[in-house]
Amino acid sequence: MATKTGIGLLPVVLILVAAVVFVDPVRELAGDLLGIEGGGTTLLGEEESQVMVAGDAESAARLCTTVEMIADRRCGDVRVVVFDAARIPFITRNVASAWAEGKPGVLTMNRSAQGPNRNAACGRFKKTVPDGSCDEYPMASTDEGGSNARTEEVPLRENRCQGGIVKPQYPENGAKFLVVISHPDLIPSKSYTGVDVAEDQTCGN
């Protein structure tokens, strides 16, 4: 009696292997950086103008080009707030990880909520390295911030830099804005352990 061999399956196996090998390398990198596959993030644009956005904000982000987002800080009628992974890499890691957990990418400005929200998110934070500082996303100065925010330890330098990098981009109270991450390839793959890996440690806007 003739017996079946595995030879007939060889073409199928080769096709599957090829499919794995030729996965979009940039999107695969984004998944590796966050320890997820596909998660709640999307990459838009190419090279220096590439940005990462939350999955739930992709439709809003596609109303303009990534070049316009970065240069004009607007996308259609919506203000864009850019977090640069070259300058504040560990904060962008927290933002991207929050998106992967389902936190929103379009937020509502509410400066009056900053104090209570900050205390709710970071009130019990205990640093593990000398210059550790608590970062939260969504930010304390938004309606979406507070006890439901994701927190992560980041360098104190990065939190101080937010004043010069991020806050000037904020819209008026009550306005919605889109959060994006520039230079997403520089998002650290591991949490902060005391070594500042930022390529650009200046705090200008």
RODO-2510 file (C-alpha; in nm, 4 decimals, decimal comma):
residues 205
     n   res          X          Y          Z
     1     m     0,0000     0,0000     0,0000
     2     a     0,1312     0,3395    -0,0926
     3     t     0,1837     0,5815     0,1959
     4     k     0,1535     0,9615     0,1898
     5     t     0,4623     1,1720     0,2412
     6     g     0,5011     1,5350     0,3483
     7     i     0,6342     1,6383     0,0056
     8     g     0,2943     1,7593    -0,1101
     9     l     0,2907     2,0134     0,1710
    10     l     0,6280     2,1628     0,0773
    11     p     0,4964     2,4383    -0,1569
    12     v     0,2440     2,5480     0,1063
    13     v     0,5134     2,5616     0,3739
    14     l     0,7417     2,7657     0,1481
    15     i     0,4618     3,0149     0,0766
    16     l     0,3918     3,0576     0,4478
    17     v     0,7608     3,1099     0,5234
    18     a     0,7863     3,3704     0,2477
    19     a     0,4835     3,5527     0,3863
    20     v     0,6455     3,5716     0,7295
    21     v     0,9816     3,6872     0,5933
    22     f     0,8363     3,9654     0,3798
    23     v     0,6177     4,1322     0,6436
    24     d     0,6365     4,5137     0,6183
    25     p     0,9601     4,5724     0,8168
    26     v     0,8576     4,9136     0,9525
    27     r     0,5273     4,7896     1,0926
    28     e     0,6980     4,4810     1,2301
    29     l     0,9475     4,7083     1,4067
    30     a     0,6651     4,9125     1,5604
    31     g     0,5123     4,5933     1,6971
    32     d     0,8453     4,4779     1,8368
    33     l     0,9147     4,8120     2,0037
    34     l     0,5922     4,7926     2,1995
    35     g     0,5911     4,4204     2,2582
    36     i     0,2693     4,3895     2,0583
    37     e     0,1585     4,2936     1,7084
    38     g    -0,0708     4,5472     1,5504
    39     g    -0,2089     4,6699     1,8853
    40     g    -0,3805     5,0056     1,8887
    41     t    -0,1291     5,2026     1,6813
    42     t    -0,0884     5,2929     1,3149
    43     l     0,2138     5,4232     1,1215
    44     l     0,1552     5,6917     0,8579
    45     g     0,3983     5,8593     0,6175
    46     e     0,7556     5,7746     0,5318
    47     e     1,1065     5,8398     0,6655
    48     e     1,1488     6,1776     0,8428
    49     s     0,7793     6,2612     0,8082
    50     q     0,6570     5,9277     0,9435
    51     v     0,4337     5,9447     1,2504
    52     m     0,2583     5,6998     1,4788
    53     v    -0,1053     5,7583     1,5741
    54     a    -0,3558     5,5740     1,7886
    55     g    -0,5638     5,3243     1,5956
    56     d    -0,8851     5,5031     1,6902
    57     a    -0,7462     5,8312     1,5523
    58     e    -0,6372     5,7003     1,2122
    59     s    -0,9389     5,8378     1,0256
    60     a    -0,8778     6,1868     1,1691
    61     a    -0,5068     6,1647     1,0867
    62     r    -0,5738     6,0731     0,7238
    63     l    -0,7411     6,4098     0,6585
    64     c    -0,3969     6,5620     0,5942
    65     t    -0,0418     6,4592     0,5112
    66     t     0,2104     6,3824     0,7828
    67     v     0,4274     6,6661     0,6485
    68     e     0,1398     6,9071     0,7182
    69     m     0,0868     6,7608     1,0659
    70     i     0,4470     6,8178     1,1675
    71     a     0,4940     7,1569     0,9991
    72     d     0,1552     7,3182     1,0677
    73     r     0,0520     7,1359     1,3863
    74     r    -0,2921     7,1024     1,2321
    75     c    -0,4868     6,8377     1,0428
    76     g    -0,7921     6,9910     0,8806
    77     d    -0,9691     7,1840     1,1565
    78     v    -0,8058     6,9899     1,4410
    79     r    -0,4936     7,0974     1,6299
    80     v    -0,2096     6,8417     1,6257
    81     v     0,0200     6,7922     1,9254
    82     v     0,3475     6,6249     1,8263
    83     f     0,5498     6,4152     2,0706
    84     d     0,9018     6,3733     1,9289
    85     a     1,0638     6,0388     2,0156
    86     a     1,4048     6,1893     1,9356
    87     r     1,3676     6,4273     2,2313
    88     i     1,1328     6,2575     2,4777
    89     p     1,1633     5,8874     2,3895
    90     f     1,0360     5,7386     2,7149
    91     i     0,7317     5,9652     2,7214
    92     t     0,6519     5,8543     2,3663
    93     r     0,6932     5,4944     2,4807
    94     n     0,4261     5,5560     2,7443
    95     v     0,1975     5,7269     2,4920
    96     a     0,2335     5,4460     2,2373
    97     s     0,1858     5,1795     2,5048
    98     a    -0,1286     5,3582     2,6228
    99     w    -0,2625     5,3535     2,2670
   100     a    -0,1863     4,9826     2,2471
   101     e    -0,4025     4,9396     2,5587
   102     g    -0,6894     5,1280     2,3958
   103     k    -0,6388     5,4826     2,5262
   104     p    -0,7648     5,7480     2,2806
   105     g    -0,5554     5,9445     2,0336
   106     v    -0,7909     6,2424     2,0163
   107     l    -0,8139     6,4290     2,3485
   108     t    -1,0099     6,7242     2,4891
   109     m    -0,8218     7,0156     2,6476
   110     n    -0,9143     7,0953     3,0092
   111     r    -0,6410     7,2801     3,1976
   112     s    -0,8563     7,3162     3,5097
   113     a    -0,8498     6,9378     3,5560
   114     q    -0,4701     6,9176     3,5610
   115     g    -0,4192     6,9162     3,9394
   116     p    -0,6846     6,6577     4,0333
   117     n    -0,6041     6,4390     3,7323
   118     r    -0,2302     6,4482     3,7999
   119     n    -0,2853     6,3471     4,1612
   120     a    -0,5230     6,0672     4,0601
   121     a    -0,2749     5,9255     3,8087
   122     c     0,0618     5,9842     3,9787
   123     g    -0,0212     6,0507     4,3439
   124     r     0,1164     5,7154     4,4573
   125     f     0,4112     5,7024     4,2186
   126     k     0,7415     5,5851     4,3669
   127     k     1,0529     5,6308     4,1564
   128     t     1,2955     5,3412     4,1104
   129     v     1,5898     5,5460     3,9774
   130     p     1,7295     5,8756     4,1174
   131     d     1,5918     6,0978     3,8399
   132     g     1,2733     5,9008     3,7791
   133     s     0,9512     6,0946     3,7232
   134     c     0,5894     5,9924     3,6646
   135     d     0,4431     6,0430     3,3188
   136     e     0,0756     5,9831     3,2450
   137     y    -0,1295     5,9416     2,9282
   138     p    -0,3867     6,0731     2,8595
   139     m    -0,2319     6,3909     2,9968
   140     a    -0,3611     6,5392     3,3214
   141     s    -0,4702     6,8580     3,1437
   142     t    -0,7349     6,6737     2,9395
   143     d    -1,0865     6,5456     3,0087
   144     e    -0,9608     6,1931     2,9391
   145     g    -0,6783     6,2084     3,1976
   146     g    -0,6966     6,1018     3,5610
   147     s    -0,7273     5,7692     3,7376
   148     n    -0,7693     5,5784     3,4102
   149     a    -0,4434     5,7114     3,2640
   150     r    -0,1481     5,4839     3,1928
   151     t     0,1625     5,5777     3,3915
   152     e     0,5289     5,4996     3,3413
   153     e     0,8573     5,6142     3,4931
   154     v     1,0508     5,8511     3,2657
   155     p     1,3593     6,0739     3,3075
   156     l     1,2860     6,3953     3,4975
   157     r     1,4514     6,5800     3,2069
   158     e     1,1777     6,4592     2,9732
   159     n     0,8935     6,5750     3,1970
   160     r     1,0595     6,9135     3,2364
   161     c     1,1072     6,9341     2,8602
   162     q     0,7364     6,8907     2,7973
   163     g     0,6896     7,2519     2,9004
   164     g     0,8923     7,3684     2,6018
   165     i     0,8013     7,0965     2,3547
   166     v     0,4390     6,9975     2,4080
   167     k     0,2520     7,2615     2,6089
   168     p     0,2930     7,5440     2,3519
   169     q     0,1057     7,3219     2,1047
   170     y    -0,2025     7,2832     2,3254
   171     p    -0,5316     7,4373     2,2001
   172     e    -0,7834     7,6367     2,4010
   173     n    -0,9892     7,4677     2,6729
   174     g    -1,2706     7,2541     2,5358
   175     a    -1,1010     7,1983     2,1993
   176     k    -1,0188     6,8521     2,0743
   177     f    -0,6701     6,7766     1,9465
   178     l    -0,4892     6,4901     1,7762
   179     v    -0,1780     6,3407     1,9375
   180     v     0,0945     6,1989     1,7101
   181     i     0,4472     6,0665     1,7663
   182     s     0,7236     6,1740     1,5281
   183     h     1,0369     5,9619     1,4762
   184     p     0,8493     5,6514     1,5994
   185     d     1,1493     5,4326     1,5144
   186     l     1,3239     5,5893     1,8173
   187     i     1,0650     5,4722     2,0717
   188     p     1,2580     5,2605     2,3270
   189     s     1,1779     4,8914     2,3435
   190     k     1,2337     4,8792     2,7212
   191     s     1,1218     5,0957     3,0119
   192     y     1,3494     5,3573     3,1695
   193     t     1,6221     5,2216     3,3995
   194     g     1,8317     5,5345     3,4488
   195     v     1,9949     5,5822     3,1069
   196     d     1,8677     5,8735     2,8970
   197     v     1,8682     5,7496     2,5366
   198     a     1,7304     6,0631     2,3683
   199     e     1,9136     6,1525     2,0466
   200     d     1,8298     6,5198     2,1054
   201     q     1,8246     6,6291     2,4701
   202     t     1,7366     6,9934     2,4009
   203     c     1,4010     7,1214     2,5195
   204     g     1,3137     7,3813     2,2568
   205     n     0,9928     7,3596     2,0558
***
